[in-house]
Amino acid sequence: MIFAFKLNAESILSIKDNYAKKPLKGMDTTAAYFEVINSSPKIIRLQDITCEGVKRVSFHKMEIDPENKLMKMKSLKSIEVMPGSARKFKPMGEHLMMMGLEDGFEEKSIVFCSLYANDNKIFWSFPLK
């Protein structure tokens, strides 16, 4: 499914292959994945994301720690999508982390979120799989 957002006369942002993992039983965290496409001539910065039924949401990136060669997760304040490019958020890479899920979250079929893209508030949804 592809959602497109017109931010202004020349900036268009699209999201596809978006979904959130159903949390494991007893867990109050999960992750969401998607591909974001910037078909405009300007950089688009995504930030300040919130989701219904979730206390804290942030962009994360898995990295290898150069000292001990172990994977670690790094929180990102915002992400940039370069002009005319796509950025894929996938397992073991960049992803959206949802922490502090409300009771019954796993029974939802869709998670509704809002975020800012270059100071424009937009709305995304993530089917739970």
Secondary structure in CASP SS format (residue, H / E / C, confidence):
PFRMAT SS
TARGET T0000
AUTHOR 0000-0000-0000
METHOD secondary structure of the structure
MODEL  1
M C 1.00
I E 1.00
F E 1.00
A E 1.00
F E 1.00
K E 1.00
L C 1.00
N C 1.00
A C 1.00
E C 1.00
S C 1.00
I E 1.00
L E 1.00
S E 1.00
I E 1.00
K E 1.00
D E 1.00
N E 1.00
Y E 1.00
A E 1.00
K C 1.00
K C 1.00
P C 1.00
L C 1.00
K C 1.00
G C 1.00
M C 1.00
D C 1.00
T E 1.00
T E 1.00
A E 1.00
A E 1.00
Y E 1.00
F E 1.00
E E 1.00
V E 1.00
I E 1.00
N E 1.00
S C 1.00
S C 1.00
P C 1.00
K C 1.00
I C 1.00
I E 1.00
R E 1.00
L E 1.00
Q E 1.00
D E 1.00
I E 1.00
T E 1.00
C E 1.00
E C 1.00
G C 1.00
V E 1.00
K E 1.00
R E 1.00
V E 1.00
S E 1.00
F E 1.00
H E 1.00
K E 1.00
M E 1.00
E E 1.00
I E 1.00
D C 1.00
P C 1.00
E C 1.00
N C 1.00
K C 1.00
L C 1.00
M E 1.00
K E 1.00
M E 1.00
K E 1.00
S E 1.00
L E 1.00
K C 1.00
S E 1.00
I E 1.00
E E 1.00
V E 1.00
M C 1.00
P C 1.00
G C 1.00
S E 1.00
A E 1.00
R E 1.00
K E 1.00
F E 1.00
K C 1.00
P C 1.00
M C 1.00
G C 1.00
E E 1.00
H E 1.00
L E 1.00
M E 1.00
M E 1.00
M E 1.00
G E 1.00
L E 1.00
E C 1.00
D C 1.00
G C 1.00
F H 1.00
E H 1.00
E H 1.00
K C 1.00
S C 1.00
I E 1.00
V E 1.00
F E 1.00
C E 1.00
S E 1.00
L E 1.00
Y E 1.00
A E 1.00
N C 1.00
D C 1.00
N E 1.00
K E 1.00
I E 1.00
F E 1.00
W E 1.00
S E 1.00
F E 1.00
P E 1.00
L E 1.00
K C 1.00
END
